[in-house]
Amino acid sequence: DNERFSPNPIEAQPTSLFARAEKRIPGGVNSPVRAFRSVGGTPFFVRSAQGATLTTEDGRELIDFVCTWGPAIHGHNHPRIRAAIADALTRGTSFGAPHAGEVELAELITKFFPSIQKVRLCSSGTEATMSAIRLARGFTGRDRIIKFSGCYHGHSDSLLIKAGSGALTHGHPDSAGIPAAFARETLVLPYNDCSALDAVFTAEPDTIAAVIIEPYCGNVGFIIPDPGYLAHLRKLTAKHGTLLIFDEVMTGFRLAPGGVQELEAITPDLSCLGKIIGGGLPVGAFGGRSDIMDALAPSGPVYQAGTLSGNPLAVAAGIAALLLLEELNPYAQLDTLGRQLRDAALAAARAKGIPLQVPQCGSMFSLFFNAEPVRDYANALKSDAALYARLFHAALARGVYLAPSAYEAGFISTAHAGEAIDRACEQISAAIHEL
Ligand code: PLP
């Protein structure tokens, strides 16, 4: 059957990269938010990235506040990280057997996250949260979990329910293809609402395996919960034998070396990490109490594995990124940059008479066109997303790349210090003025 094996017929090539991409890649992208559906227009293609700047295939330079969705805390293509990858490359790209780098990265992670006594590496944040949920179910012998509307924990079946981020941006808070029977095991509560938590634990005191939360939420825009909320969650879960999982894939090593759990002095049972710990290469991790982690294969009955888990290049990049954070301790500097951007945007919006909220902590922020401070998913959805889309394009025309969705957090890197942040503040202010 020749036809089956013949290559696709050669046709006249469409000219633009995006037109070519749309022909062979669903929606033209390998991750939905990249498609600009929520802000309109077609995405640019990146030729290279250096420091705070992306250079597009059509030769434009953009100050980047997406930072590869979080990992690039040192800016793009940092020489120390690049050198670490190049050095690892001389020894091989994948071993499928233990190597020293895995131990070093595990030791670094556990040093900065005292709640993590043991850690397992994987290749994405999605794998980290999916595996943490399986582990929590296997350890407790319970099936149900709680998540919060607007929190995104990657795209595994149990967790892609009322998720924020791309799923929300594209108007599908619940994905097709997830069996209703799976979804029933995931209870979804409003974020930042103690009484909703109390009600569930009163009704279901001993059936919940785990509560998973983004302790500061970065996937409906950026939301910092009310004081006391996370402590209440910790108390309730401990009382009911439910494991508390902090998904710090975004916030880990970004807001403080030890993530939100360090800032808020809360000890979760399990934590999920990703993004920064891979230095821009694919890495995820989940870890926590030794007695729970020992339930993982090969020590225990909960299976979890990965051909490329602990990949030597990714681990080398991650170690370099974390050592650089330890050396520079840039968190105060990053917070100054975050405040500068927040203050500039707020001043411009005030002058223009547009209601704007800019929640910000360290190097994370978002821009909500909303008269009220945003506390949860329902509030976030009341923001003016059409106005955000106009700001996005006005800023892009002025050489500043903000997240291509009203429901994503922005990220700042150490490479933004100096000229990049000054210019970005000017251009964002001008863009707000133009709205
Ligand atoms: N958890 C959180 C909080 C995230 O923000 C993300 C991705 O943005 C994930 C999990 C999933 O990580 P990944 O995209 O690496 O699978």
Boltz pocket constraint, residues with backbone or C-beta under 6 A from the ligand:
constraints:
  - pocket:
      binder: B
      contacts: [[A, 69], [A, 123], [A, 124], [A, 125], [A, 126], [A, 127], [A, 129], [A, 152], [A, 153], [A, 154], [A, 155], [A, 214], [A, 218], [A, 219], [A, 247], [A, 248], [A, 249], [A, 250], [A, 274], [A, 275], [A, 283], [A, 284]]
      max_distance: 6.0
